[in-house]
Amino acid sequence: MSRPATPPSRTQSLHRRSSRSLPATLTALVLLSAAVAGAWMGITRIATGSWPDFLRSGREASASLTWNSPTVITASIIAALLGLILLLAALLPGRHSTVRLNEPDGRRAGNSEAVLTRRGLSKIAAAHVDRMDGVDRSSVTTTAKRMDVSVRTPLHDAGDLGNRLQASLDTRMDDLGITPKPVIRVRVGTTND
């Protein structure tokens, strides 16, 4: 009797998207300030028997407003826009913060996944470039589609240094198995500039 084939287990992908920390932080700050203000006003009411003075003046000012006044309409539009921005920031997927690495030959596809952060890829590229002849120092910035490499060289005439570095980095990206491979742009400047 043969056993039925078991489907491969589904795991959570390592190819993550950026966190939603900005909308979460803004919402938490708004709720915290509202809670602190509410607690302070409630304690003031219990301790003194009356509401704080600014609430009385605010209540009197708001009593004179109507629903179709420009102040109410403007405040409503601003509140609606802020709410929409926070909602979209929370719901829309962020950019991927990692790059996918191809599986090495000899491993079965689908069994494992390897990723590298863009920051890590930038550090690997910078270390690779710094070991090249004619390079004094470098800085690398990697986005989803592009890798910008800025190199300083002590040479007075850089010649084809930029092309050699670009070709070497292209080979290094192939060796790492970066998918999709970013477009590499190298800018070379002399140390004396």
C-alpha positions in Angstrom: 0.0 0.0 0.0 1.4 3.4 -0.9 1.0 6.4 1.2 -0.6 9.6 -0.2 1.8 12.3 -0.9 1.8 14.9 1.8 1.7 18.5 0.6 4.6 20.7 1.5 4.1 22.6 4.7 3.3 26.3 4.3 5.5 28.6 6.3 5.5 32.3 6.6 7.5 34.0 4.0 10.8 35.6 5.1 10.4 38.2 2.3 8.9 40.7 4.7 7.4 44.1 4.1 8.1 47.1 6.2 6.4 47.6 9.6 3.5 49.9 10.1 5.2 51.7 13.0 4.3 55.2 11.9 0.5 54.9 11.9 0.7 52.8 15.1 2.8 55.4 16.8 0.7 58.3 15.7 -2.5 56.5 16.8 -1.0 55.6 20.1 0.1 59.2 20.8 -3.4 60.6 19.9 -5.1 58.0 22.2 -2.6 58.6 25.0 -3.0 62.3 24.9 -6.8 62.0 24.8 -6.7 59.6 27.8 -4.4 61.9 29.8 -6.6 65.0 29.0 -9.7 63.1 30.0 -8.2 61.8 33.2 -7.0 65.3 34.1 -10.3 66.9 33.4 -12.1 64.2 35.4 -9.8 64.5 38.4 -10.2 68.3 38.2 -14.0 67.9 38.2 -14.0 65.5 41.2 -11.5 67.6 43.2 -13.0 71.1 42.6 -16.5 70.3 41.7 -16.3 72.2 38.4 -14.8 71.7 35.0 -11.5 73.4 34.1 -11.8 77.0 32.9 -10.6 76.3 29.3 -13.5 73.8 28.9 -16.0 76.4 29.9 -14.6 79.0 27.4 -14.4 76.3 24.8 -18.0 75.2 25.5 -19.2 78.8 25.1 -17.3 79.2 21.8 -18.5 76.0 20.4 -22.1 76.8 21.4 -22.1 79.7 18.9 -20.9 77.4 16.1 -23.3 75.9 13.6 -22.9 72.7 11.5 -22.4 74.7 8.3 -19.9 77.2 9.7 -16.5 77.3 7.9 -14.6 76.5 11.1 -16.6 73.2 11.6 -16.3 72.2 8.0 -12.5 72.9 7.9 -12.0 70.9 11.1 -14.1 68.1 9.8 -12.1 67.9 6.5 -8.8 68.0 8.3 -9.9 65.2 10.7 -11.2 63.1 7.8 -8.0 63.5 5.8 -5.8 62.6 8.8 -8.0 59.6 9.4 -7.8 58.5 5.8 -4.0 58.9 5.7 -3.6 56.8 8.9 -6.0 54.2 7.5 -4.1 54.0 4.2 -0.7 53.9 6.0 -1.9 51.0 8.1 -3.6 49.0 5.3 -1.4 49.4 2.2 1.5 47.1 2.1 4.9 48.6 2.7 7.9 48.1 0.5 9.9 44.9 0.9 12.7 45.4 3.3 14.6 42.3 2.1 15.9 40.8 -1.1 15.5 37.2 -2.0 18.4 34.9 -2.5 18.2 32.0 -5.0 18.6 28.5 -3.6 21.9 26.9 -4.2 22.2 24.1 -6.8 21.5 20.7 -5.4 18.7 21.7 -3.0 15.1 21.0 -3.9 13.1 24.1 -4.7 10.4 25.1 -2.2 12.0 23.6 0.9 13.8 26.6 2.1 14.0 30.3 1.6 16.8 32.8 2.2 16.6 36.5 2.3 19.0 39.3 3.0 18.1 42.8 4.3 18.9 45.7 1.9 21.2 47.1 4.6 23.1 43.8 4.8 23.4 43.7 1.0 24.8 47.3 1.1 27.4 46.3 3.7 28.4 43.2 1.6 28.8 45.4 -1.5 30.7 48.1 0.4 33.1 45.5 1.8 33.6 44.0 -1.6 34.3 47.4 -3.2 36.6 48.4 -0.4 38.9 45.4 -1.1 39.4 46.5 -4.8 42.6 48.1 -5.9 42.3 51.9 -6.2 39.5 52.3 -3.7 40.1 54.6 -0.7 36.5 54.4 0.7 33.0 53.7 -0.4 29.4 54.0 0.5 26.6 51.9 -0.8 22.8 52.6 -0.7 20.4 49.8 -1.9 16.8 50.3 -2.8 14.4 47.7 -4.3 15.6 48.2 -7.8 18.9 50.1 -7.6 22.2 50.0 -5.9 24.1 53.3 -5.8 27.8 53.0 -5.1 29.9 56.1 -4.3 33.6 55.5 -4.4 36.6 57.7 -3.4 39.9 56.9 -5.0 43.4 58.4 -4.4 44.1 58.1 -8.1 44.3 61.3 -10.1 42.9 59.6 -13.1 40.3 56.9 -12.3 40.3 55.6 -15.8 37.9 52.6 -16.1 37.7 52.0 -12.3 34.0 52.6 -12.3 33.4 50.0 -15.0 35.6 47.5 -13.3 33.8 48.0 -10.0 30.4 47.7 -11.6 31.4 44.5 -13.4 32.8 43.1 -10.2 29.7 43.9 -8.2 27.5 42.5 -10.9 29.4 39.2 -10.6 29.2 39.3 -6.8 25.4 39.8 -7.0 25.2 36.8 -9.4 27.3 34.7 -6.9 25.0 35.7 -4.0 21.9 34.8 -6.1 20.1 38.1 -5.6 16.6 38.0 -7.1 15.8 40.4 -8.7 19.2 41.8 -9.1 19.3 45.6 -8.6 20.7 47.9 -11.3 24.2 48.9 -10.1 25.3 52.5 -10.6 28.9 53.4 -9.6 30.1 57.0 -9.2 33.9 57.5 -8.7 35.5 60.7 -7.3 39.0 61.4 -6.2 39.9 61.9 -2.6 41.2 65.4 -3.3 37.8 66.6 -4.7 
